[in-house]
Amino acid sequence: MVEFIFVENTFMVSYTKEAAEYCDPFSCGDDDLDDFFSHDVFLYEKELLGKTYCWINKENQHEIYLCHCRQWKDKNQNGKHYLLHLS
């Protein structure tokens, strides 16, 4: 069995429309979350409700390995971290 070391095999970028369009469609298998990552996440950031990052596989840079959303509590952006998917 080949060991996959997450930190060594991925890199983090902001989950922007450009990143989403460049990469293969992101799916966690949950229709509501898939819809959020396909459409709502960009409005979510525009409205300053949160910021989303993704980790991309270094060997296949079209594969998003993980998405993470930081949700702001207030306009001072003191928020909580929510891990929304790990594939």
N, C-alpha and C positions, 0 to 999 in steps of 0.2 A: 504494500500500500504506500502510495506517495503522500507525504505530509504536505499539506497546504498551510503555509505561514501567512496569515492575513496581512500583517504589516509589511512583509517583504514582497508580497505578490499583488498589492493593490496600491492605488493612489487616490487621494481625495480631491474633488472639485466641487464647486457650487453646482447644484442641480438647476441649471438654467434651461430655457427653451432650446438653446443651441446644443447643450449636452444631451438633452432628451432626443433631439432630432438626429444627432450624430450616432448615438448608441441604439442598440436593439431595444424594442419596447420593453419597459420594465414591468414585471408582473410578480406579485407575491401570492397570487392565487385567490385573493379576496377581491371580489368585484368592486366593493366600495373603496378600498385602498388603491386598487388599480386605477379607478376613475380619478381619485384624488391626485395620484402621481402623473396622470396623463393630462389633466386639465386644471384642477383647482389649485394645485400647489403653486402655480405661477401667480395667480390672483392673491393667494394667501400671503406671498412675500410682498407683492405690490402694495397690499393694504397694511403692511408692517405687522402682520400677525405672527410671522415666524420666518425662519430661514432654513432651507433644506440643502443638504450636502449628499453627494453620492461617492462611493468608492468603486473605482473601475479596475477591472482585471488588467494587469500590465501585459500579459501575453495576448489577450484578446480585448483590445481597447474599445470594442463595441459592446462589451458585456458589463452591465452594472451589477456589481456584486452585493451592494448594500445601499440603502437610503436611510438617512437620519434627518429628522426634523427637529429644529429647536423652536419651541413655541414661546413667544414673548408673553409675559404677564401684563406688562404695561408699556407705555411709550418710552420708558427708560431702558427697555429691552433687558430687564432682569427676568430671565425665564427659566423654564425647566427644559430638560432634554427628554425627548421621546424617541426611542428607537422603534421605527415603524416596520422595518422588515430586515430580516437577515436570511438570505437564500443559501 
